[in-house]
Amino acid sequence: MFTPSKRSAISPFLAMDVLRDANAAEQQGRSVVHLEVGQPGAPAPKPVLEAARRCLETGRLGYTDALGIRDLRERIAQHYAEQYGVTVPADWVVVTTGSSGGFNLAFLAAFDVGDKVGLPTPGYPAYRNILAALGIEVVDIETTAADRWTLTEDNIRAAHAEHGLAGVLVASPANPSGTMLTPDALQAVCRTCDELGIGFISDEIYHGLTYEGDAHSALQYSDHVIVINSFSKYYCMTGWRIGWMILPEHMVRPVECLAQNLFISSPELSQRAALAAFDARDELEEIKRGYARNREILTNGLRDMGLDEFLPVDGAFYVYVNCRKFTNDTVDFCRRMLAETGVATTPGADFDPERGHQYMRLSFAGTQSDMKEALARMAAWLPTQQS
């Protein structure tokens, strides 16, 4: 008989639980507005779809090199020169099955069982859950609204002094808050990790989706970092499951061996389609302008109904809002809102198990009509929830 392993006893990814329940409601004929997951409402750009069609017409899709097709690795390296002015050898680029595949490879290659890795809270829940499943100890580093939910040099030093960190992982722009490290703050994090001998993993999946200035890459400040990115968000390719990593040279072969055994290779169709994504800049920038309009609609609407405790959203497509005027249990609050209004949102406990019960995250990655409909339903429902 099988019994669940101890390593599988991890917390659920609540956003995906909400998505499951929202999809079930839709299958029963109910109208649902999806604000729970960070999934672009737009399809993949036209050059991507055209490249995929051409690839399908060849009639053959197979394994590729475990590190990815050479053309795509070279094009990703070129992207860093164009976007950040950084020289990245194509040999240091690894194509992955989404950023999720990149996190698995990075954690397995960089850390051993029992190592301690610092994560900012609030933060993306899959980091902690993957690390826990791999036997790596998570050290929560609490951030504050006063610091815009971002890590600082001081709290990294304090966490390392107390716990002896092997690594730190930071996303900028961040999920769930959409806040972004300034260039000086990112440089300070890189410098601090290099000085203390802490491995720094920079999650840059929301690069391209910034509204108040450009995002900077950790590669501009250190040669020792691991950078993880994806075609899912800015490039609108969530379901294609394709991403990439930039590694220090000495980490490439260990990651290659892991990738060979864990994944064989990323899907060839997705790799060849992703190569065309870099030629879709005009289309993608127009989609981003739509997110900016959605951001304005959603944030103004939330303020109008009394949900006004959130930070300015620098990037990504989320609002992380304090709901204490209405509830101290957003797990139940979000569940009831879905059941009673058809608006799907994610409770803050997904991102901060200790302090997140007064918060919820809303995604504005959908359509403008989605934003307006969600706000109308919430505005009619919230007065019945006043505590």
N, C-alpha and C positions, 0 to 999 in steps of 0.2 A: 504493500500500500504506500502511496505517496502522502506525505504531509508537507504543508508549506514550509519552506526553508526559513531560517531566522533572517537571512539577508532579504527575503521578500516582505518582511514585516515593516514596510515603510508607509509613510503617510500617502493618502491619495493626492493626485493633482486635481484640486477642487474645480479649477476651470474646466477640465475635461469631464468631470462629473456633471457640472452644470450643462455643458454642451450635450452630453448624453441625454439628460432629462429634457432639455429643450428640443432636441431632435425627436424624442419620443412623443412630446406634446404635438409637434408638427405632424408626425405620422398619424396622430389621432384626429387631425383636421383642425387643430388650433393655430391661430396666428401668433408667431413668435418674432420678436425683434432681437437680434443677436448682438449684444454688447459684451459678451462674456469672454470671447477669445480674440487674440490679436491676429485676425485673418483678413487680409485685404479684400475689400468688396469687389475690386476690379479683377478681371482675368489676367493671366500672363500676357505680356505685351506681344504685339503682332509679330515682330521678328522671331521671338521665341517659338510661337505657334507654327510659323512657317518653317523654321529649322526642324522642328519635331516632325512635321509632315514629310519633309524631304528625307529625314532619317528613316521614317517608317516605310517609305516607298522602296528603300533598298532591300527590304525583306529580311535583313539580318541584324540582330542586336545580340551582343555577347559580352563576355567579361572584358574589362579593360585592365590596365595596370592598377594595382591596388592603390597607388597614390593619385590616380586619375589620368585622363587623357592629356597628353603633352600640350596640345593646343590650348586647352582650357587653363592649365597651370601657368602657361606663359602669358595668357591674357589677364589672368588674375594678378600676376606679378606686374604687368604693364599698368593695371589699374592703380596700384600703389604709387607708381611713379607719377601718373597723371593727377591723382587725387590728393596725394600727401607729399609729393616730392621725395619719396623714400625709395631707395634701390632694394628690391627684394629678389633674390635669385629664384627662378622658377623651381629649382630643385628643393627649395624650402617650403613650397606650397603643396598642401595635401587636400584633395577633393574628398568630401565626406558626405554621408547620407544625412543631409541637413546639419544644423548646428548640434542637434542631439547626438549624432554620431561623433562629431568633433569633441563634445564634452566627454563622452565615454572614452575615446582614445586618449585625450589629454590627461584625464584622471588616472587611467591605467598606466600610462607611460611615465607620468611625473611623480606619482605618489605610491607609497606602500601602505599595506594594512596597518592601521594605527596612527598614521600620520595625521596631523591636524591642519585643516584648511579653514581660513577665515572667510566668512561671507557676510556682506552687509545685510541688515534687516531694516526695513522690508526689502525683499529681493525675490527673484524668480525661484519658485519652489522646486523645480526639477534639479537644480544644482544640489540642494541638500539631500534630496531623495536618491539621486544617483550615487553621490558620495557615500551615503549611509549603506546602500546596497553593496558597495565595494569594500566596506569595512574601514572607510576613512572617516575620521572624527571631524564633525562640523563644529567650528567655533563661531557662534553668532556675535557679530560686531554691531551693536546697536547704533544706528544713525538717528538723527533728529530732524524735525522739520526746520529747525533753525539753521542746520547745515544743509538743508535742501535734500535730505535723505541720501547724502553721498558720503563716502568714506573720506577721512582726512589722514594726513600724515600722523597726527597725534594718536588717533584711535588705532591705527595699525601698529604703531610702536607699543602702545599699551597692551594690545592683545598679544603681541609677540612676546613681550616681557612676561606676561602671565602664563601663556600656553606653549610658547615655542612653536610658532607656525612654520609649516613646510610650504604653505602656499596661501595666496589670496586671490579671489576672483571678483572682478568688478565689471559691471555693465554700464556703459555711458554712450547714449542715453539709456536710462534705467527703466526696467520693468519692476514695479507697477507705476512708478511716479512720473516718468517722462523727463525727469531732471537730468542734467548733464554736468559732468566735471568741466570746469574751466581748463584751458590749456595749462595754466600754471599749476592747478590742483592735480591734473593728470601727470604732469612732469614730476611733481612732488611725490606722488604715489610710486611712480617708476623708480625714482631715485632712492626712496626709502626702502623699497623691496630689494633693489640691487645692493644697497649698503648692508642690509640685515641678512642677506642670503635667502630671501623668501622668493619662491617662484610666483610670478605674477601672470595670471591668465586674464586677458582683456576680452570681454564679450562685446563685440562691435556690430552685433546683428542689426541694430537700428540706425547705423550710419546711412546717410542719405536722407533720412527722415528727421530733419531738424528744421525748426522754424525761427529760432533766435540765434543765429550764428552757425558756423560749421563745426562739426565734430572733428576732433583730432584723434589720430591713431597712436596707441602706445608705442608703435614701432618708430615714431618720430623722436622718442626719448630714451629708448633702450633696445639693445640687440638681444636681450635675454628673455624677452616675454614670449608667451604663446598667445596669438590672436586668433579668435574664432569669429567667423562671419557666416552669412547664409544668403541664398537667393530668395528666401521665404518672404521677407518683409518689404524692403524697398522695391525688389524686383517682382513681387506679386506671384511667387512660385511656391507657396506653402505645400501643396499636394505633390509637387515634383520631388520633394525630399532630397535636396541638393544644397550643399554648403561647402565651406573650405576652412582650412587652418593655415596659419603661417607659423613655422617652428624655428627655433634655433637649430643650426646645422646638425649638432650632435644628437638631436631628438628625432631626426627624420627616420633613420633606420629602425629604431624601436617602434615608432608609430607605424611604419610600413609593415613590420612583422605582425603587429596586433591587427592591423586592417586586413591583411591577407587572411588571417584566421577567423576574424569575427565577421567580416562583411564580404570577403573576396574582392568586391569593388563596388563603387556606387553605380547606379543604373546608367548604362550607356546613353539611353534616350535622353535622360535628364541632363547628363553632362553636355551632350552636343547641343541641346536646346539652350542650356545656360550660357554657352559660348556667345549666343546671339543677344543675350540680355544686355550686354554692354553697348549694343548699337541702338538701344531703345530709349535713350536719355530723354528726348523730347516728350515721348508718351508718358514716361515715368514721372517726369517733373509735373506734367499736367495732373496726373493722379495725386501727387503730393499736394498740389494746390487745392484739390478737393478735400484732402485731410485737413488742411489749414482752415478751410471753410467749416468743416464739421467741428473742428476744435472750437471755433468761435461760437457756433450754434449750441454745442453741448455745454460749454462752460458758462455761457450767458444764461442758458436755461436752468442749469443747476443752481446758479446764484439766485435766480428769480424764485425758485421754490424752497429756498432756505438751506440748500446743500452748498454752502459757500466756503467751507474749510478745505481748501486744496491749494497746492503750490502751482505757480505758473508752469506750463508744460513746454519744455524746451524742445523735446523731440519725441520719437516713437509715436504711438497713437492711443495713449491711455490717460485717464484722469483717476487719481487715487484720492478719494474724498472721504472726509470724516463724517460719519452719520450719527454722531452722538445725540443730536437733537431728536432723533427718531428711534434709536435702538442702541443697545450695548451688545447685540448678538447678530452680526450681519450674516452669519451662516443661515440662521432662521429667517432673517429679514429678506435675503436674496431668494431663498426658497419660496417664501410666500409671495414675493413680488412676481416671480415667474409663474406661480400657480394662479395668481389672481389678476395679473395684468398681461402676461405674456412677454414681459421684458426680462431678458436673461442677462445677469451681471455676475461678477465673481466676488465672493466675500474676501475681506482682507486677511483672514486667517491663513489663506493660501500663501501669503507673502511674508507674514509676520505672526507666527503661532502665539506669541506672548501678547503683543499689543494690537494685533490686527482686527480684533473683534468689533471695533467701532468703525472700521473702514470698509469700503468696497471699491473695486476697480471697474471702470467702464471703458470700453474700447470705442473709439470713433473711427475705426477703419472701414466701416460700412458706407452706405450711401447717405446723401443728405436727407432723403426721405426717411431713412431709418432713424436718424437723429431726431427729426421732428416728431415722428410717430412715438418713439420711446419717451420723449419729454412730455408729450400730451398725455400718454397713459400714466406716467409717473406723477404728473401734476394733479391728476384726478384722484390718484390712490394715496399719495403721501399724507394729505390732511387727515386721513383715517388712522394714520400710524403715529401721530404726534404723541410723544411721551410726556 
